[in-house]
Amino acid sequence: MTLTAAYAGSKGTHLVRSRDLNQARPGAAMWRAASEPRFRLIFYSESSGSSNFHSMQWNLDRRFARGVSLITSYAWSKSIDDTSAFLGTRSDKSFPQDS
């Protein structure tokens, strides 16, 4: 019987992300219609995003008689980031709600 454990991780800094510089303030939708801005969307790209990933993996290999073997694997992982899409749009779920 063989048990193998492994760890994998990565860290990203200065990742590119975009923001809407002309986003209305929360609650301002009522009076914004009268003073509609000349430009609706102004996307600003910056390199301030970050990410990290951690993963632990286990593998169990059990060999039986006559060439029969049982292999099972399990992985636990966690990923956190603040910039999932490079050029997100308002309909994209990873675009910030409050730029």
C-alpha positions as CSV (number, residue, x, y, z in Angstrom):
1,M,0.0,0.0,0.0
2,T,1.4,3.4,-0.9
3,L,0.1,6.8,0.4
4,T,1.4,9.9,-1.4
5,A,0.7,13.5,-0.3
6,A,1.5,16.6,-2.2
7,Y,1.1,20.3,-1.9
8,A,0.7,22.9,-4.7
9,G,0.4,26.6,-4.4
10,S,0.7,29.8,-6.3
11,K,0.6,33.5,-5.7
12,G,-0.1,36.3,-8.2
13,T,0.6,40.0,-7.8
14,H,0.2,43.0,-10.0
15,L,-2.5,41.2,-12.1
16,V,-4.4,43.3,-14.6
17,R,-8.0,44.2,-13.8
18,S,-10.5,46.7,-15.0
19,R,-12.8,49.1,-13.2
20,D,-15.6,51.5,-14.3
21,L,-14.5,55.0,-13.4
22,N,-17.9,56.5,-14.3
23,Q,-20.0,54.2,-12.0
24,A,-23.0,55.8,-10.3
25,R,-22.9,55.9,-6.5
26,P,-25.3,53.5,-4.7
27,G,-28.8,55.0,-4.4
28,A,-28.1,57.7,-7.1
29,A,-30.1,56.0,-9.8
30,M,-33.3,58.0,-9.1
31,W,-31.8,61.5,-9.7
32,R,-29.1,60.3,-12.2
33,A,-31.5,60.2,-15.1
34,A,-31.9,64.0,-15.1
35,S,-28.1,64.6,-15.1
36,E,-27.1,61.7,-17.4
37,P,-23.3,61.8,-18.0
38,R,-22.0,62.2,-21.5
39,F,-20.1,58.9,-21.3
40,R,-21.7,55.8,-19.8
41,L,-18.8,53.4,-19.3
42,I,-15.2,54.4,-18.8
43,F,-13.1,51.3,-18.2
44,Y,-9.8,51.8,-16.5
45,S,-7.2,49.0,-16.6
46,E,-4.7,48.7,-13.8
47,S,-2.2,46.2,-12.5
48,S,-3.3,46.0,-8.8
49,G,-5.0,42.6,-8.7
50,S,-3.8,39.7,-6.6
51,S,-4.5,36.0,-6.3
52,N,-3.5,33.0,-4.2
53,F,-4.1,29.2,-4.5
54,H,-3.5,26.4,-2.1
55,S,-4.0,22.7,-2.8
56,M,-3.4,19.5,-0.8
57,Q,-3.6,16.2,-2.7
58,W,-3.6,12.6,-1.4
59,N,-3.2,9.4,-3.4
60,L,-3.7,5.9,-2.1
61,D,-2.5,2.9,-4.2
62,R,-3.3,-0.6,-3.0
63,R,-2.2,-3.6,-5.0
64,F,-4.0,-7.0,-4.6
65,A,-3.2,-10.4,-6.0
66,R,-3.6,-11.3,-9.7
67,G,-2.8,-7.8,-10.9
68,V,-5.9,-6.1,-9.3
69,S,-5.2,-2.7,-7.8
70,L,-7.3,0.0,-6.2
71,I,-6.3,3.7,-6.6
72,T,-8.1,6.5,-4.9
73,S,-7.3,10.2,-4.8
74,Y,-8.6,13.2,-2.9
75,A,-7.8,16.9,-3.4
76,W,-8.6,19.9,-1.2
77,S,-8.0,23.3,-2.7
78,K,-8.8,26.9,-2.0
79,S,-8.5,29.8,-4.5
80,I,-8.9,33.5,-3.7
81,D,-8.6,36.4,-6.1
82,D,-9.9,39.9,-6.7
83,T,-9.6,39.8,-10.5
84,S,-11.0,36.8,-12.2
85,A,-11.5,38.4,-15.7
86,F,-9.1,40.6,-17.6
87,L,-11.7,42.8,-19.3
88,G,-14.8,42.2,-17.4
89,T,-18.1,43.8,-18.4
90,R,-21.2,44.8,-16.4
91,S,-22.9,41.5,-17.3
92,D,-19.8,39.5,-16.2
93,K,-20.2,38.2,-12.6
94,S,-16.5,38.8,-11.8
95,F,-16.8,42.6,-12.6
96,P,-16.7,44.6,-9.4
97,Q,-20.1,45.9,-8.2
98,D,-18.5,48.9,-6.5
99,S,-15.4,50.0,-8.5
